[in-house]
Amino acid sequence: MSMNAPVLERWWVAGLGKTLIWARQRVHEAGTSEVFDCDGKTLLYDSEDSANAALLDADFRALDGLDDEDAIALGFTLESIAPPNASTDSALRELMVQSIAPKH
């Protein structure tokens, strides 16, 4: 894992039925990027663009890029979700997959 502090943290989300799957992306000053996934793995990328491409290929969407229509298409409202929060990555791993109530 990179030792330099992240300059950007971005949350990504994928909707699968009544389940939200989260991924946390951190971009470092050196330009490298790491993604903490729902399996508790930290995946390293040589650039923010390569991490973004991998997340998009896995059907994730950047939370900060979603509008209300995008969220509804994924099965939730923006007001009804928030990225998971925990003091350690070990504790965070347990929160990376969440059930949601269906929206009509």
C-alpha angles and dihedrals in degrees: 000000000000115000098208118094118258117255093195135027119192130178123219127194137195125193120217111175106296093348132092118204117198133203126186118213122197122189117201131211090252088061096252120129135207130197123204106206136199091264091061093252124135110218117200124216131186092229144012089248094056091049091048091050092050092050093047090048088055090053096254120145125206107252092217089056098053123104126195093270092051091050093049090050088055091050105259143071122247090236092057098058139058131174114265118263129204137150095241136030088239091059091040092057090068090057099047094093116053135177116229133196112249116255121217 
